[in-house]
């Protein structure tokens, strides 16, 4: 594939106006900064390691290793499909706006409404999952360093403190956040290299390849190995979430119609490689499998570092992991707030007038930042009574986000050749990649709503379906009672999004641009 080199189309602000919006947010981000946000939210040092305990129980090393390879490939298909649409519609509204543009006119607002609500649910759950994971690892480090007793209540307090920190950074440290997102890329890359290097060269002994690639462990209580393998895919699939951030940040990015899609795709494939290396490093270094599972820190990766490298080095590298997780949570709050801002701009959330306000000093949606943090805290509170709550939060994140990811792709497939491409597209591979994406999302949506532990009790119940149904039910009631009369209609005070001749990102007709290298 080659870059078509198009540079004669409308400016970023003109293209945004063609899509029906006025430039309000400050457009400060480079293509690298846009990519950095998605790469930071995927964060292999967060997702891979915070759910490593889950992976050790649901399939063990074999599923951790091969599941990462398989899920990474399928995620790349999903990301490629999204990137193509992002190029055509570079706006922070993102997925629900895409759905509105691609759906049949009579049902377009409904498609957009429910896509947006799934996106909000997934974004809030991702923020909750990331910062809760950071709280768990911070608790483990405090336990090792100061004898801090890790309890559900104390973990929730750490979780709340981290959310407040990320809210404050996104409120007052806007330029710092942009800088830290760029630093985060190198923190992750160098962090993975240092950790894997230490785990590879310091220990005298390592596990065999047959253990890493073939050892199957089932501590779920379920008798079906196939079912357990399927459950074990959650570790990888949860890690590969949040890359829609590149789309939500397009109104703040230069050359948005190419920088946004490239940010999505590059964040996936670079994370795929880095995560595989990281998981191999940890799994080869396991000294005692049962000892890691029963670690007093509550975090098997922390125990693996201690057993393999000793207390001092282990605790230092654990700080590297925690730093990456904090970067990740900060970026997630940023992206989440932009989605909330955009959805509120179209009046789709209760008290939208508040959530869509923009600080005149920083030109950022401050109220939306705190709604993102507060919603994440609420999703994490069930951990006080449910020991499997963290896995449920990650399931909610995957289900909410991937449903929102798949709907625009499904609608794009239905639109066929009438879809007006942007300068970045897949050419003749568009349909094939899109079909694979939609089928995969259908599979994981069902899969991650299923019970994860047997027997199913109040303490082990997977409450992901309940959260999804509550949000879906609320959105459906509001839609039929009121929103169907005004959401994305001309009467809402601005021009309703509509297709206009020559309004593609490159200003050319369908099929005239060359496909672009991701």
C-alpha positions, 0 to 999 in steps of 0.5 A: 500500500502507498500513501496517496499524498493528498494535501489539497483537501479542506483544512481540519477546521473546514472538514469539521465544519463540513461534518456539522461542528465548530472548532472549539477544542484546541488543536495542539496534538501531532500525529505522534501525540495522537498515537501516544494516547491510544498506545498508552491506553492499551498499555501492555504493562497495565492490561496484560499484568493486571489480568495476569492472575485471571489468565493463570487461572483460566487456561494458564500459560498456553492460553496466555501465550496463544490467546495473545497471538490470536486476539491481537490478530483479530483486534487488528482487523477490528482496528483497521475497519475503524481506522477507515471510517475515522479517516472519513469522519475525523471528529471527537464524536467518533463512533456514534457520529460514524453510525449516524452517517452510515445508517439509513436516514430513517434510523440513523439517529437511533443507531447513533444513540445506542452506539454512543451509549455503549461507547460511554459505558465501555469508556467508563469501564476501561477507566475503572479497569485501568485505575483499579489495576493500578491501585491493586499493584500500588497496594502490592508495592506498599505491602512489600515496602511498608507492610501495608495490609491489602484489603478491599476497602484499602484498595478502593481508597487507593483507586479513588485517590488515583482517579482524583489524581487523574482528574486533577491532571486533566483539569489543571495540567493540560500541557503536562498531560500532552507531554506525559502521553508522549513520555508514556510511549517510551516509558512502555517501550523501555520498561518492557525492554528492561523488565524482559531483559532482567527476567531473561538474564538474571535468573539462573533457571527458566521454565521450558518452552513446553510449559510456556506454550503448552501448559494448561491450567483450569482453576475456574471450577468448570469442567469444559476445557474449551469453555475455559480457553474461551474465558481466558481470552479476556486477558488479551481482549481487555488489554486491546481496548481504548484505541478509539481514543485516537478518533476521539482526539481528532478534533485536537490533532493536526492532519486528523483524517490521516493521523487519527486512523494511523494512530488507531492501527499503529497503537494496536500492532506495536502493542501486539508485539510489545505485549507478546514479548512481555508475556513471554518474559514473565511466563518463562520466569515463573518459579513457583506457579502456586506460589505466584497464585497465593502471593500475599501481594495479591498480584502474581506478576509482583511475586514473579519479579521478586522470586526471579530478581530479588526484593530490591530489583523486583520492587524497582521494576514493580514501580516501572509497571505502576508508572505505566499504569498511571500513565494509562489511566491518565490517558483514559480519563482524557479520551473518556472525557472527550467522548462525554463532551462530544455526546453531551454536545449533542444533548445525549447525556442527562445534564448535558449542558454541564458536561459539554462546558469547556474551560475558557482558560484551558479549552478542555471539557473539565466537567466531563473529566470529573464525570469520567472519574466519578463514573469509573469509581462507581463501577469499581465499588462492587469489589467491596462485596464481590471478589470477581468484580475486577474481571466483571469490570473488564468484561463490561469494558470489552462488551461496551467498547467492542459493540460500539466499535462494530456497529459503524463497521456493520453499517459501513458494510451495508452501505457498500460502494456508497461509502465516501472514503477518506484519504486513509482506506483499505481498498479492495480489502475493506469488505473482507476485513469488515466482515471478520471484525463484525463476526469476532465482536459478536463472539466476544460479546456473548462470551464475556457475559458468561459466568467465569467461575463455578459455582456461581454465587453472589460473590462470584457472579459476573455482573457484566450482563447486569451493567450492560442491560441497565445502561441499554434499558435506560438508553432505550426508555429515554430514546422512546420517551423523548430522545427520538424526537430531538437527538441529532435533529436540525431542531437541536440548535445546530445543523444535523450531520448530513452527507454533502457533495465533495465532503470527504476528507480528501475532497474527492469522490469514492474510489479515487484515492489510493489505499494508505499504508497503516 
